[in-house]
Amino acid sequence: MPDLDLQKRLELAKQIAKSAGRLTLEYFQTDRFEVIKKGDGSPLTIADQEAEKFLRGAIKEIFPDDGIIGEEFDNTAGQTEFTWILDPIDGTKSFISGVPLYGTMVAVEKAAEAGAARQSVIGSVYFPGLDVGIYAGRGSGTWSFEGDGDPVRANVSKTSKLNDSVLVTSQVETFRSRNADEVYRQLADSVYFCRTWGDVYGYYLVATGRVEIMIDPMLNIWDAAAVQPIIEEAGGRFSDWAGNPRIDAGESIGSNGLVHDQVIELTQKVAGVFPPT
């Protein structure tokens, strides 16, 4: 039997990711916003804030007792087993630059048993500048869509060799930030070619079969949560650099699954026990 609690939240996640994403278009490729530097040096705009306010309000209206974790505002404790995890604009630097490879991300985490890895059960992402999106719920597959068109099933590629694979990442400099330059160098030397079509767009490319590997040496839970079910329900794998399927590791690998162990073998060998910082 379908999980009705999950289905209701998936439907809302699909709707609000698209609606919040379209709100950002009021500012995209305009001069109507100021860029603020947050404490960690990352940029913030009014578009990030307004989109997250909309998401929080929509969730509270339908599921007032669920928890909420968001990038831009304080966490809200919940009284249910479900927590929403929000990133109103993933790829703010792209947004600021007028590049349409940014996405609005909505995820739902279901409370795990004590000691179990944190995992999400719903992921929904919309790319406002491209008018495309992708979503997944546990056991329901991954579905992509363009505009107001019907969704189609998304599947990862069938490439099984690392030297035939395409690698993407968000920003090469972040490997240096955790003393893992050699990981990127060896991966780049091992694959067919690599590009920095990163942030959530890179994971979208994996889930839709365009590339085989997306790797991030540093990221937050709101960067990872929506991605995990989307990658896995498309037939791929999502994990930390040691191969553990979790959303709170501060690092990630998303792949078509067939080359995942080859990537992990390299990250473990080269990165050793260096933790994300």
N, C-alpha and C positions, 0 to 999 in steps of 0.2 A: 504493500500500500504506500502511496506517496505520503511524504511528511508534509502535512498541511501547514504547520508552523513555518517550515522552510520555504514552501512554495509561496506563501503570502509575503514573506520577506524578500524573496527573489523578485517577485513582481514589483515591489516597491523599489528595490535597488535598481532595477532596470529603468524605471520611470524617472527617478530622481537624479541618477547619474546624467541622463540626457538633459533633463531640465536645468540642472545646475551648470552643466557644461555650456549650455546655450546662453546662460547668463553672462559667462565670461566673454562672450563675443561682443558684448557692449563696450568692452575695453580693448579687445584684441586688435592689434595693428592701428591703434589710435595713440594720441598723446594725452589721454584723459586720466592717467594714473601716475602716481609717484612710486618709485621703488624704495623700499625701506630695507635696511640690513638688519636681520635678526641677530640674536646673541651668538649663534653659531656661524654667522657670516653668510647664511643663505638669504636669498631675496624674498621679499613679501610685497604684495600689491593689494589694493582694495578689491580686485577681482577674486583673489584667494579668499579674502575675508567674507565677501558677500556670498560667494558660492557655498562656503561652509556654513554660514548662517542659514541659508536656504535649506541645505541638507539636514541640519540639526532640527530645524522647525518641522520639516516634513516627516522626519522619523518620530519626533515627539508627539505629533498629532495622531499617528496610527499606532505606534508602539511606545507609549509613554514610560513604560517600566524597563525598557531595554537600556543597557549602558551604551555610551558613545565615547570613542577615542578619536580625536581629530588632530590634524597638524597645527592648526592655527589658534585653537581655544582650549581651555582646560577640559580635562576628562570629566565625564558624567557617570557616576556609579549607577548600576542598574539593579533590579530585583528579579531579573529572569536569567536564564542560562545563555542569553544572546547579547553580544556586544557588537555594535556597528563601528567600523574603522574607516575613517574618511581622509582622503587627500583631495582637496578641491581642485588643485592644479598640480599635477605631477609633471615636472618639466617647466618650472617657472622661468628659468633662464631662456628656454625656447619661446615661451609666451612673451616675455619682455622683448625679445629680438624679432617678434613677428613671424616666427617659424611655427607652422601648425602641428608639430609633432609633440604636443602636450595633451594630457588626458585628465579627465575627472574620474576619480576612483572611489568606489563604494564597496565595502566588504562587510561580511558578517562572520563573526567568530562564535562558535558554540563552546561553552565551558567544557574543558577536558577533565578527565580523571586526574587525581593528584599525581604529580610526577610525569604526566604525559606531555609531549611537545604541544606547543600552541599551534593550532591549525585553523584555517578559515573554511567555512562551508559554502559561502556565496562570494562571488566576485563579479562586479559589473564595472566596465570602463567605457567611457565615451570620449571620442576625440573631436571636440567642437570644430576645430579649424579644417578638419577633413570630412566631417559629418559621417563618421563611421563608428561602430562600437562593437563590443564583444562582452559576453557574459556567460556565467556558468553557475550551476548549483550542484552539490554533491549528488551523483547518480543520475543527473539530467543531461550530461554532455555539455559541450561548449558550442556557443552559437554566435556567429558574427552577422552584422547587418550594415547596409549602406543607406543613409538617409532614412526614409520612411518605408523602405523595402522590407520584404519578408526575411526573417533570419535564416541563415544556412548553417549547416553543421560545420564546425571548424575542426581540422585535424592537423597534427604535426607532420613534418616530412618523414620520409622513410630512409633518409640517408643514414648509413651505419658506420661510415669511416670518417675519422677526424679530418683527414686531409682532403675530404670532399665537402667539408662543412663550412658554413659561414658563421662567423663570430661577431657579435655586437656587444657594445658596452656603453655606459653613459658618459664617462669621462676618464680618460687614461690617467690623469693626474691623481685620481683617488687611489690607484694602486700604490703610488709612492707614499701616500699618507699612512698606509699600514705596512710599509716595508715589503711590498709584494710586487715591485716592478718586474721581477723575474717571472712571476706568474703570467703577467700579460705578455711579456716578450716570448716566452716559450709557447704559450697558446697561439699567439699571432703567427709564430713560425710553423705551427703544427696544422693550421687550418688552411682552407683554400684561399680565403681572404677575410679581412675584418673591417668593420666600419663602426662609427660612433652614432648609430641610429638608436640612441639609448633611451633612458628613463622607461616609462611604462610602454612606450611604442616598441621598444626592443622585444619585450615579452609578448606583445601582440603579434609581432612578426614570427616569433617561435610558434605560438599557438595556431597561427594560420598557415604554417608550413613554408614560409618564405625564407627563414633562416633556421639554423639548428641550435645555436647556443647564444644565450644572453647571460652575462656575468656582471655582478656588482660586488666590489670589495667592501663597500660601505653603504648602508641604507637603513631606514627606519621601518618600524612595523607597518606604518600606513603606506609605505612604498611597496611592501611585500604582500599584504593581506589579500588584496583583490586578485593578485596575480596567481597565487597558488592554485586555487580551484580551476581557474581558466586554463592554466598549463596542463594540470593533471587530467582534467576531464577531456582535453583535446588529445590525450594519449601520451603526454610527455611527463617529465619529472621536474619537481621544484624542490630545492634543498639548500642547506648551508654548504660550506666548502668541504665539510666532512661527509656529506651525503645524508644528513638528517633532515627529514621533511618538516620544516618549521618556519614560522613567519617572524620570529623575534630574535634571530641570530645576529642581525646587524650586517649580514652578508648574504649573497644568494647566487645560485646557478639555476637557470631555467633552460631546459633543453628538450629535444624530441625524445629523450629517454634512451635512444639507441647509442648515443655517444656520451651519455652522462658519466658512466664509470671511467671512461678515458679522460674526461675533464677532471674528475675528482682525483684520479690517480696523480695527475699533474699538480693540482692545488695542494694536495697533502704532501707530496714530495718536495715541492718548492717552498710553499708557505710555512710548512711545519706547523708549529703551535702558535704562530702569531695570531693574537685575537684582533678583531676589529677595534678601532679606537674611536 
